[in-house]
């Protein structure tokens, strides 16, 4: 395998599941890019921006800088996030969460994508989170193909089974066309052939990018639950279903679907 002309991107993936809804999100971060003198590692530049993003949240919302951001804990008023070691109030929690997503303007354009599966979804013979992941792999593969980059995958720890699904997708990933099919059939095998490395496991408490994927994915699930009429009235009253829409539009990969404008793709 030769290095693609535009370098390498890293995709940080997290999931959120509450039966029968399964949601996966990916955050794309550039890793290697061509330069006038050869190649340049650019990941560190984005890591610095991520650290400043986290410091910004700490300054504006008086939350502890070292604490891992987790969407569920924030909105459940757990984790003693405040600098005074207390839990956030409902208003403080929603405000922090919205600002965390709204201030992601430093991420590259079209770097966020999300897929979801319902009780009716099935892909490659799989249901639930597995079908959802295969759908996300399809979108990631298309993104790498059109931007002409190689890719690497990082999963949150505790999900070793996802490595097996990823290995399958490197060899076999039947993909449909948004125009209804290909000349040789409804699907075509478009595996993750531009991914030279096995799937990786990353501890989320040591990765701002993984925490961002968590925040996006959980917020997307809450939005979808409200659309299905199953989100608790108290959560609707606190605006939890509107948090996802705080993500800046340029950062959403809205090319991934023709059915929705929020980069949330049904499986």
C-alpha angles and dihedrals in degrees: 000000000000124000111261116246095248098047132235135321128197120219118205111201131195134166140212122197135183113159125287092014122071123182133185128185133190129201115200119214123181113240108173129018136177117258134187089263099040124284134352129201105226100172092094090058091058092043088058090049090050091053091050089048089055092047089050091056090048092052098043099041102028094237125150111269099217098048117107113246111232120173095215094050094046095054093039088056093240134130099055090252097171117099088242088060096250131123119263121255118243091259093047092048095051092045092051093047094049092047091048090059098035092055094058091102090119092069115095120267115276092010098133125073133164135189130191138194130202133196087278097051123107130167130173088352092303133113136197120011093354092057088045092054093049088052090051091048089055091055092045091050092050091049092052091046095053095042092043098231137131118238145214128198130219121189127193113260119264096048106089090151088071089067089063092051090048091052089052091052090053088064106024126023114148108204131190126216123247085227092062103269149332129276090256097045148312093294138026128202105251105166127184089267093150092061106094097183137062120253115282132217118223130189106235095211087063097045127067089190091058090048090052090052089052093051092049095046096048092046090050091052092052091051091050092047090054090050089053091048095242102107112111115259091237090057092048089051090054092050097243091145090059097054095088091058089064088078109108109255096230090061093056117092094225091165088078094078139028093196101062134033097210099072091250106133124199116226 
